[in-house]
Amino acid sequence: MTKQLVGIIGGSGLYEIEGLKIKEERIVETPFGKPSDAISLGTLDGRDIAFLPRHGRGHFIAPHEINYRANIYALKLVGIERIISVSAVGSMKESIHPGDIVIVDQFIDRTKVRLQTFFSDGIVAHVSFADPVCPTLFDQLSQSARNVGAKVHRGGTYVCIEGPMFSSRAESHVYRSWETDVIGMTNYQEAKLAREAEICYATVALSTDYDCWHETEEDVDAMKVVEVMNKNVITAKRILKDVLPQIPVERKCHCAVALKNAIVTDRSKITDEVKRRLKPIIGRYVE
C-alpha cells in the first residue's frame, strides 16, 4: 500500500463501491474518539483508496452526531492526502434538477453544535479557508463528470444545515436569497477539518430534490430522496472510476501546506500532550 491513497467518504446511498478489492478493514483509534466506521483499504481499478461511510454502514449516525474530527484524523493516520466526498443534496436553483451533479466550490455554515477544528485546548491556528475546495481535485472531478456523460454544474455554493430535519419553507427561501446552489448536512465540517489536516478535499454533490421552496414540486421526502439517490450513486461511481487514474501522485496545490504559516501559538506554550495529540497534523511544524 503506497502513501498516495485517495480517500472516499460516502454519504447517503454510497455505503460500498463495486469493484473495490478490499485488502484490509482497519479500525482506527483517534484522540477525538471513534470514526463513523472501519476504514476499508484496498484498490479500485488499480488505484489505492480508502473508503469510509460517514453515516456508518447501515446509516445509523445522524449528521449532527458524526464525529467529523475522528473521521478526518483517522484518514490522515492511514496516509490519505486527498478526499473525495460523495453527498446527497437538495437543489436551491431551478436549473439544478434532481439527478444533476454539482462539483461544489464554496460553503456556508448554518450548523450550531458541531466540533469543527483540531486547534483548541492549548494551540491556536488560523488556516485560510477562502477557497475551501482543492482546485486540482475540483478540475479533475468536473472533467470526469463530463467524461461519463453526467449533467454537471461546475462550481456552486453548498449551505450546510444542522439536520437531521429538513429546512422550513422560510429557511429554504432565505438560503435561496443568498444565491446558494445546494443544501446538505455534512460537508462543511469535513472540508474545514481536511484543510487543517493539509488534505485536499472536494465534493461531488448529488442533487436529489428541490428542498421545499419549489412551488410546483412536492415537499422533500426521505423516501423520494433515496429513490433519486440510488440513481445518482451509479453516476457517482462512474465519476470515481474515471477520476482516480487521473490524480497525480505529487501535489502542487496550497492544500498541502495550509498550516505552514497558520499556527500562531508560541511554540514554548504548546504542551507535550497537545504535541502528541496533533502530531500527525502539526508534526511538520512543531517538534
C-alpha positions in Angstrom: 0.0 0.0 0.0 1.5 3.3 -1.0 1.2 6.6 0.9 -0.6 8.2 -2.0 -4.0 6.9 -1.1 -7.2 8.6 -2.2 -9.9 8.7 0.5 -13.5 8.5 -0.5 -16.2 9.5 2.1 -19.5 8.1 1.1 -22.8 9.6 2.2 -26.4 8.7 1.8 -26.7 5.8 -0.7 -22.9 5.2 -1.1 -22.1 2.6 1.5 -19.9 0.5 -0.6 -18.2 0.5 -4.0 -18.5 -2.3 -6.5 -15.1 -3.3 -7.8 -13.3 -2.2 -4.7 -10.9 -5.0 -3.8 -10.5 -4.7 0.0 -7.2 -5.7 1.4 -7.9 -4.6 5.0 -10.7 -3.3 7.2 -8.9 -1.1 9.7 -10.4 0.2 12.9 -8.6 3.4 13.7 -8.3 4.9 17.2 -8.0 8.6 17.5 -7.6 11.2 20.3 -11.0 12.5 19.2 -12.9 9.3 19.6 -14.2 6.7 17.1 -14.7 7.3 13.4 -18.0 6.5 11.8 -16.8 3.0 10.8 -13.8 0.9 10.0 -11.8 2.2 7.0 -11.8 -0.1 4.0 -8.3 -0.1 2.5 -8.0 -1.6 -1.0 -7.7 -0.9 -4.7 -10.2 0.3 -7.3 -9.1 -0.2 -10.9 -5.5 -0.5 -9.7 -5.5 2.7 -7.6 -5.1 2.5 -3.8 -8.0 4.0 -2.0 -9.5 4.2 1.5 -13.3 4.2 1.9 -15.2 5.5 4.9 -19.1 5.6 5.1 -19.8 8.8 7.0 -23.1 7.6 8.5 -21.7 4.1 9.2 -22.7 1.0 7.3 -26.5 0.8 7.8 -26.8 4.6 8.0 -27.2 4.8 11.8 -25.3 8.1 12.6 -27.2 11.3 12.1 -25.5 14.3 10.5 -25.2 16.2 13.8 -23.8 13.1 15.5 -21.0 12.4 13.1 -17.6 12.6 14.7 -16.0 14.7 11.9 -12.7 15.2 13.7 -12.3 11.5 14.3 -13.1 10.7 10.6 -10.6 13.2 9.1 -7.9 12.4 11.7 -8.3 8.6 11.0 -8.0 9.2 7.3 -4.9 11.3 7.9 -3.4 8.4 10.0 -3.8 5.9 7.2 -1.9 8.2 4.8 -4.7 10.0 2.9 -3.7 13.1 1.1 -6.8 13.6 -0.9 -10.5 13.2 0.0 -13.4 13.0 -2.5 -16.7 13.4 -0.7 -19.9 12.0 -2.3 -23.0 13.5 -0.8 -26.8 13.8 -1.4 -28.0 17.4 -1.6 -31.1 19.4 -2.2 -31.2 21.8 -5.1 -31.7 25.5 -4.4 -32.0 26.5 -8.1 -34.4 25.7 -10.8 -31.5 25.0 -13.2 -30.1 22.2 -10.9 -32.5 19.3 -11.5 -32.8 16.2 -9.3 -30.3 13.8 -10.8 -27.8 16.5 -11.7 -24.2 16.6 -10.3 -22.7 19.7 -8.7 -19.0 20.0 -8.2 -19.1 22.4 -5.2 -16.5 25.1 -4.7 -17.9 27.2 -1.8 -19.6 26.5 1.6 -21.8 28.4 4.1 -22.1 27.0 7.6 -25.5 27.1 9.3 -24.8 24.4 11.9 -25.0 25.0 15.6 -23.5 22.3 17.8 -20.6 20.7 15.9 -16.9 20.5 16.8 -15.1 21.5 13.7 -11.4 22.3 14.4 -8.4 20.4 15.7 -7.0 23.5 17.2 -8.2 24.0 20.8 -7.1 23.3 24.3 -3.8 25.0 24.2 -3.0 25.6 20.5 -4.4 28.1 18.0 -4.1 28.1 14.2 -5.8 30.3 11.7 -6.0 28.4 8.4 -7.1 30.1 5.2 -10.5 28.9 4.0 -11.3 31.4 1.4 -11.2 28.7 -1.3 -12.3 25.6 0.6 -12.1 23.1 -2.2 -8.8 21.8 -3.7 -8.6 23.5 -7.2 -6.9 20.4 -8.7 -9.5 17.9 -7.5 -12.2 20.4 -8.5 -11.0 20.5 -12.1 -10.4 16.7 -12.3 -13.9 15.9 -10.9 -15.6 18.4 -13.2 -13.9 16.8 -16.2 -14.6 13.3 -15.1 -18.3 14.1 -14.6 -18.4 15.4 -18.2 -16.4 12.3 -19.4 -19.1 9.9 -18.1 -22.0 12.0 -19.6 -23.4 13.4 -16.3 -25.3 16.6 -16.3 -22.7 18.5 -14.3 -22.6 22.0 -12.8 -19.1 23.3 -12.4 -19.0 25.3 -9.2 -21.7 26.0 -6.6 -22.2 27.1 -3.0 -23.3 24.4 -0.5 -25.2 25.6 2.5 -24.7 23.2 5.4 -27.6 22.9 7.9 -27.7 21.1 11.2 -30.3 18.5 10.4 -31.4 15.9 10.7 -34.7 17.6 9.9 -35.1 19.3 6.5 -35.4 23.1 6.3 -38.6 25.0 7.0 -40.1 26.8 3.9 -39.0 30.2 5.3 -35.4 28.9 5.8 -35.3 27.5 2.3 -36.3 30.8 0.8 -33.7 32.6 2.9 -31.0 30.3 1.6 -32.1 30.9 -2.0 -31.9 34.6 -1.4 -28.3 34.1 -0.6 -27.8 32.6 -4.1 -26.8 29.2 -2.7 -26.9 26.3 -5.1 -27.3 23.2 -3.0 -28.2 22.3 0.6 -26.8 19.5 2.7 -26.0 18.5 6.3 -22.4 17.2 6.3 -19.7 18.7 4.1 -18.7 21.9 5.7 -17.0 20.3 8.7 -15.3 17.8 6.5 -13.9 20.4 4.2 -12.7 22.6 7.1 -11.0 19.8 9.0 -9.4 18.4 5.9 -7.9 21.8 5.2 -6.5 22.0 8.8 -5.0 18.5 8.2 -3.5 19.6 4.9 -5.6 17.1 3.0 -7.1 18.1 -0.4 -10.9 18.0 -0.4 -13.6 18.2 -3.0 -17.3 17.3 -3.1 -19.4 15.5 -5.7 -22.9 16.7 -4.8 -25.8 14.6 -6.0 -29.0 16.6 -6.4 -32.0 14.6 -5.2 -34.8 17.1 -4.7 -35.8 20.8 -4.7 -35.9 21.1 -0.9 -39.2 22.7 0.0 -39.0 26.0 -1.9 -40.3 24.8 -5.3 -43.9 25.7 -5.8 -44.8 23.0 -8.4 -42.8 20.2 -6.8 -43.8 18.1 -3.7 -42.0 18.9 -0.5 -38.8 17.0 0.2 -39.4 13.5 1.5 -36.8 11.0 2.7 -38.1 8.1 0.6 -38.2 10.2 -2.6 -34.6 11.3 -1.8 -33.5 7.7 -1.5 -35.1 6.8 -4.9 -33.3 9.6 -6.8 -30.2 8.9 -4.7 -29.9 5.3 -5.9 -29.8 6.5 -9.5 -27.3 9.3 -8.7 -25.0 6.8 -6.9 -24.5 4.9 -10.2 -23.3 8.1 -11.8 -21.1 8.9 -8.9 -19.3 5.6 -9.0 -18.6 6.1 -12.7 -17.1 9.5 -11.9 -14.9 8.0 -9.3 -13.6 5.3 -11.6 -12.9 7.9 -14.3 -11.1 10.3 -12.0 -8.9 8.0 -10.0 -6.3 7.3 -12.7 -6.0 11.0 -13.5 -5.0 12.1 -10.0 -1.2 12.7 -9.9 1.0 11.4 -7.1 2.6 14.8 -6.5 0.5 17.6 -5.0 1.2 21.2 -6.1 -1.8 22.9 -4.6 -1.9 25.1 -1.5 -3.8 22.4 0.5 -0.5 20.5 1.0 1.0 23.4 3.0 -2.1 25.0 4.5 -0.6 25.0 8.0 2.7 26.4 7.1 2.1 29.9 8.5 -1.1 29.3 10.3 -0.1 28.2 13.8 0.2 31.3 15.9 0.8 29.9 19.4 4.2 30.4 20.9 5.9 27.0 20.5 7.1 27.1 24.1 3.5 27.3 25.2 2.4 24.1 23.3 2.3 21.3 25.8 3.7 17.8 25.2 0.2 16.4 25.4 -1.0 18.7 22.6 2.0 17.9 20.5 1.3 14.2 21.0 -2.4 14.5 20.2 -1.8 16.5 17.0 1.5 15.0 15.8 0.0 13.6 12.6 -1.2 17.1 11.7 1.3 19.5 13.1 4.5 17.3 13.3 6.0 19.1 10.2 5.9 22.4 12.0 6.1 21.7 15.8 8.8 19.5 17.2 
